[in-house]
């Protein structure tokens, strides 16, 4: 953070003032500002927010006149915010390496694996779904990509702890809502694009457009890494002005082949080099290809990369093994494509039956429910539909959509705990139990209220109780 006096800041906007107080922070949320901070009220924010900020001793920048002291009018509120953040945090935009990872599926796994690999040689910060993590601190967040001011504050916190590399998951919402507007990336990774968030984007074309738009945030010397096997990314290539690196199962700069998957991990080749990892799921081999490609571009040598891949720890909630005999897994898959990849991996493990517990979120994309229900039913011997953050939407409506094309192997339990316990009670030692949709989330939203809930904990407790009764 730079020490900047208010009169110096105002001169940037052509405003002359004798007020030389030292500015201590910048934010666009009146709840977050403090004395001698700047609150930026853009898009005609309600005067109640302005009054709240002023009552805390903040200075206000807004786009319209207000009958209060310490309020300054600027032409464009958002542009003023971007200017203020660059003024206040200049080192964050000149001395840092930024890696942005986007896609429908695989963002969190790819980001977390990359964080582990690069942390062998750099002090890194990972900002992603539910998590912020570096060697010195960690905290939980609500969004995949936080709001711009929160994002900058997290990066500044990391910088104060010696971080020089930031690995970020970038959601389509964040791109469209300009939450990364002043960030420029050294590396941008596209994992895949299928369909998702159509409750927000309304059509697949707009969703793809949002994802493609991330390319505009690349530094001039930056690189874009693309999963070459994903057909939905083919329209991206004409939009990339050089500096494109490909990876995946199709012939690429980093060509993935000869994958051997088991319940204990993966073996695969990337070009002519062999890799071994304890990470489960052959779909993870594609994510690891992107990780290895970035590590190469980052300057790590082959031996360092192989060692890092061998030592990788799995991410909680992503094909997370909770139990053996029966095999029990928790996974975050909540799109049709992610569910397909998940079941393809699971079928490769030795098993008698597959028992699946799955739901679909309320007040979100309704079109994918029928497809997810069909995929889960067709790939399971017993499939249990249950709640998954129904929010304020009736569960009966969600289940009706999920049941549109299912086999006769589906049961419905509204209570997620009961669904998991029923699956465990009716499982045998050679079965696979798969709890899908929430991953490492620690809550469930029902009727607009969050309740504590942890799939892995509930599943583990049920299995332990069964074992003790045996």
C-alpha positions, 0 to 999 in steps of 0.5 A: 500500500502506498501512503497517499494524501487526499489532495494528491488523489484529487489532483488525479481527477482534476480537483484542487483541495487543501485536504491533506489527510492520509488515505488509508484504504479504498472500497466500493462497499460502504460496510467495509470502509473506515475512517479516512478511507475512500468509498466509491459510489458508482451507478447511482448507489443509494444515498443511504450507503453514502451516508453510512460511509460518511458517518464512519469518517470516509471520503466519498467519490460519486457520479452525482451531487450530494448535499454532504461534505467530503463528497467529490463528483467524478464522471465515471465511478467505476473508472475512478475506482480502477484509478484509485486501486492502481494508485493505492496498490501500485506494486500489485500490478508491476511486480507480480505474476498472475495466472488465471484459470477458467473453464466449466470444470476443473478450475479448482483442481488445476489451480490447487495442483498448480499452487502446490507445484509452483510453491516448491520454488515461489511464494504463491497465493491461490484464490479459488472456489471457497478458498484463499491459501498461501503459506502464511494464511488461509481463509474461506470466501463465498465466491469463486472470484471475489469482488474487485476490492476484496480481491485486491485486498487479498492480493495485498495481504499475500504481498505483505507475506512475500507472495509474488505469484497469484493463481486465480480461478476466474468465473464467467460471472467475475468476467462479466461483472468486471471483478478482474478489471485491473488484473493482467495475466501472465498465463491464462488456462482454459480447461474446457467449456460446456454449458453452465450458469444459464440462469445468469447467461441465458444462452450458451453463446453468451456463456462462451463469450464471457469465457472467451473475453478473459483473453483480453486480460492477458499481458502483452507478453503473456501466454494462453493455454488451451485444452486442445481436445475440447471442441467448444474451445475451437472458436477461441483460436481465431481470437487469440493473437499468437502466444497460444500453447495447447495441451490435451489428448489430441496432438498438442504442444503438451500431448497427453497419452497412455493414461493408466487410472486406478483407485490409487492414482494415475500414470500417464505420459506427456509428450515422451515423459512419464508421470506418476501421481496419487491423484485419482480420476483419469479426467484429472490427467488433463488438468495435470497436463495444463499444470505441467505446461505452466510449470515448464513455461515458468522455468521448472526443469523436468525433474522438479516437475516430475517430483512435484506431480508425484507429491501432489495431494488431492483437493478436498471434495474432488473425487475425495476418497472417504472410505475403503470397503466399500469405496466411498467418494465425495465429488463436486461435479454439478454439470452434465459434462463433469458427471460424465467424466466422473462416472467414466473414472469411477467405472475403471475402479474395481467394484460390484455396484455403484450407488450414487447420491446426487441432487441439483441446486435450486434457483439455478439452471433448470435445463441441466437437471434432466441431463444430470438425472439421466447420467446418474441413473444410467451409470448407477445400480442404485441412484438416490436423488436428494437435496443440494442447496434447494434455496427457496425452490420446492424440492418436488419441482427439482426432482420432477425435472431430474426424473424426466428420463431416468431408469427404474433404479431411482429413489428419492430422499428429501433429506440429504443425511437420510439419503447418505445413510440409506446408501451406506446401510444398503451397500456391500464391501465391493460397492462404490458409494458416490456422493455428488454435487457439493464436494467440500462445501460446509453448508446447505442452503434451504429456504434461503438460510445456510445450515451446516452440512459436510458430505464427507463427514456425514458419509464417514460417520455413517460408514463408521457406525455400520462398521461398528455394528457389524 
